[in-house]
Amino acid sequence: MASHNSSVSEQVVVDVAGNVTIAHLESWANIYVYHLAKDKIASISSASPLTTGSFRTLGQPTSSIVDAGSRLSMSLSPNGKPYIIYTKANSGGTVTPVIQRYHLIPDMSIPDEEPEPETDPDAEEVVTTPKQVEALDRGLVAVRGGKDNVLVSWRLLGNESMDLGFNVYRDGIKLNTEPIINSTNYRDQTTENGKYIVVPVIGEDEGESSYEATVWTQGFLSIPLDMPPTGVSQNGSPYTHTANDLSVGDLDGDGEYEVIVKWEPTLTGDNGNGQRGKVYFDAYKLDGTKLWRIDMGINVRAGAHYTQFLVYDFDGDGKAELAMRTSDGTVDGTGVVIGDGSADYREPSGFILTGPEYLTIFEGATGRAMASVDYVPERGRVADWGDGYGNRVDRFVAAVAYLDGQRPSMVFGRGYYTRMVRAAWDWRDGKLTQRWVFDTNDRGNESYEHSGNHQMSVADVDNDGKDEIINGASIINDNGKRYSNTGRGHADALHVSRMDPDKPNQMIWQPHESVSTYGDAAILLRDARTNESIVKVEASRDIGRAMAADIDPRYKGYEMWSAAGGLYNVSGLQVATTHPSSMNFGIWWDGDLLRELLDGTSIYKWDYLTNTQKRAVDFSPYNVVSNNSTKATPGLSADLLGDWREEVIFRTEDSKELLLFSTAIPTDHKLYTLMHDPQYRVAIAWQNSSYNQPPHPSFYLGADMQPQEAPNVELVELVKKQQEIDFPALGESTYNIKQLLPQATATSGLMVKYTSDNPNVVTVEGQRLNFVGVGSVNITATQSGNVAWEPADAVTKPLVINKGVQTISFEPLPTLTVGDKPFAPVAESSSELPVTFQTQDPALATIVSNEILVLEEGRAEIVAQQEGNALWSAADPVVQQLEILAMPAMEVVKVITPNGDGDNDVLIVREIQRYPENTFRIFNRQGQQLFHLDGYNNVDRVFEGRDASGNLLNDGTYFFKLEWIQEGKKVHQNGWFYLKR
């Protein structure tokens, strides 16, 4: 004991057997506790003095110290275990009393005290049976990504082939020319907000259709909420509620998720005194339909640590249940009260330290309480859990795990600061039975005290097909026995996944709280199977946050960072001295395999080239907020809809609705829905537990990942519902309609398919009936069902296709002039058959080779007609009026005498001034052009008897050609005149 000469406070107690326990507080920081057996005291003599080796350490095997403040005291329990009482200043500066219970480390030299060894992973029996998972529908979602595009995405289910192709329909029209094989999304370049359906393609045939999805025009789905009534606390303080943690499950067995909402009162809190309001739970369909409400009653305290709720299909009936801790006065979803409805166990301080606690399992579809058992463990002595005033006794955790490698179990726990208990339960065949209990009070488990987190994670760390429970520093094997423990103590964050693609084992990245227990690893990356340390980050304070995700493709595997140190990769290399400031949630949102960072109401992308964090999406303009104060967590983040990327749900600031956001960014990566990876799926179930943490899959998901293997899962077979087809009469149609979209609908909302019994009249292309002939046909509507619906009875309707009705479009006719060349009128039939013309006034105009030849001045009627054929009825004739003008004539004086006497010196063309657009040409008898003048006007632009060179022409007869524009058309006139000098 001489080495502890800086002791500032000491306590010595002697138990009833005469053993001595010594505790001392050193330098107002660390407490050391030692045990001196009675036989050691009896053997003390001058020949055999007391030495340090005579004492045995109490506490963790690796350390017997804890962070402490002052006022050391010690007492013994009836069973001789010492309790050390001291004070500790929390991070907020509040000084609270703490009770630390120590246990005697077994003397390894005594054979009958040797504890059972921890699990040897190599000795574990390997289970290869598929894990039972929920049957889901296609999860189709259509999100508008801009004015001109919509992203349509859907699930690839865990029992399907990675090579499965899909067809996408909008409003019954198939959009893709070939099946979509390399992804499970499709960007539709359209401004329309149609309705979409996706159908798998199996060989040459289409499989079961999805439901019909409408476009999320604002980029999110709104789920209206019904806020619980305003309440009044024990001391008369009023309170309202906010929507808090969420979970999902298929409550009614239709293959679609429902959302379970925890309503947190505005009077809430965790480790301090104070009045609290009541907690409620609601269940909602995605369309906002409320299924039920559970009132937790006054005997369940409000706060993040108190009510961990598990939503999962525990009995394999295709419908999820809800399991959580309840008490007297809890009212189930049907109005039935659990226990004593009049009981009130609340302390004036607000703590609840007496009264029964139950584990209750509720029916998902109705909220009905189906079974309740005593919660394990019971409170026992409040001081056993780390303090004497009621804080640490109520630190709960919960998770779902496949402990037998095939079916899900629930694990509920209490405590992690000192005593830690985890109890596994099964809900099978209508019975709630206990599978095992792990208690650090039990012999051999003592060293696992102080080794739990504010949450649990679940993973098959030893690769035997069965899940282990990762408390944080410690791991419990699937059979409820010890697996491993780092001894580094309690923590606030935890990440478990296959982080290194080159290694078969999963890894654990975890920060720690207590300097005195974490030693040289404030943050630790370790091999989950072997407990081998890979990365150690030193610090000298409580490290509350840490995150792990693949954010830099230049390095294989995940990157890790925390509130201390830099950015590390899975090989232990520090790749940057800076790291993202976000250490909250991760989310796969954009099109690559790197993970984005979700923090508060924003998504960030790590720019690994500049080592900066950049905002990619800001949800705050939608008036949404995050939950749980500084934890800033979403209501839920998970792969809820669409392809493998993740969605996020936030509450609005007034808690009147939930907004579910899904990405509108396409990706060319194809993965199975993450919800059919059991490790990821159970992570969604435990996400709400205490300090919420992001989910991670069991496989490596990141840059340069290998093609994903199909998950070893078996989908629960749902009890399928009956559906019917409503197929309105088709009646008669005409060939010119060309195609028809029949309006058959199924009560399931799934897409109806059609067949034709006469392909010479009607063929079927997707949802369209194409008319290829005339006659009668029978059209049959079928719906083959899906995971939730039985096939519908086929319905057949007759359809008669009559000859097509055609119309003629006939362009108006121009005004023609007698003497014009033949004119070709323009007319078309809607059938595209040729149109012919007739004249009603053959004396004025005739039709020659379908052209009009005008004969006399007047107004004629020209008729366009199409007589039809085997497919088309004759068209109604269309008549156009044709105005025919008489051939116009200019009076050209017959004689010109260019002798300078002022009489007939120029050739006069009467009325030519009215038509300034003219051309006048003169020719001799041999046809040689002698003169050409545009714009002849009888004044200064005239013919004076001279040729184009100015030479006076000889006497004789000459010929002219006159052209002019009259009423928009060119008119010409030929004639002769006599020139005499």
Secondary structure by P-SEA (a helix, b strand, c coil): ccccccccbbbbbbcccbbbbbbbbccccbbbbbbbcaaaaaacccccccccccccccccccccccccccccccccccccbbbbbbcccccccbbbbbbbbbbbcccccccccccccccccccbbbbccbbbbbbbccbbbbbbccccbbbbbbbbccccccccccccccccccccccccccccbbbbbcccbbbbbbbbbccccccccccccccccccbbbbbbbbcccccccccccccccccbbbbcccccccbbbbbbbbbccccccccbbbbbbbbbbbbccccccccccccccccccccccbbbbbcccccccbbbbbbbbccccccccccccccccccccccccccccccccccccccccccccccccccccccccccccccccccccccccccccccccbbbbbbbcccccbbbbbbbbbcccbbbbcccccccccccccccccccccccccccccccbbbbcccccccccccccccccccccccccccccccccccbbbbbbccccccccccccbbbbccccccccbbbbbccccccccccccccccccbbbbcccccccccccccccccccccccbbbbcccccbbbbbcccbbbbbcccccbbbbcccccccccccccccccccccccccccccbbbbbbbcccccbbbbbbbcccccccccccccaaaaaaaaaacccccbbbbbcccccccccccccccccccccccbbbbbbbbcccccccccccccccccccccccbbbbbbcccccbbbcccccccccbbbbbbbbbbbcccccccccbbbbbbbbccbbbbbbbcccccccccccbbbbbbbbccccbbbbbbcccccccccccbbbbcccbbbbbbbbbbcccccccccbbbbbbbbbcbbbbbccccccccccccccccccccccccccbbbbbbcccccccccccccccccccccccccccccccbbbbbbbbbbbcccbbbbbbbcbbbcc
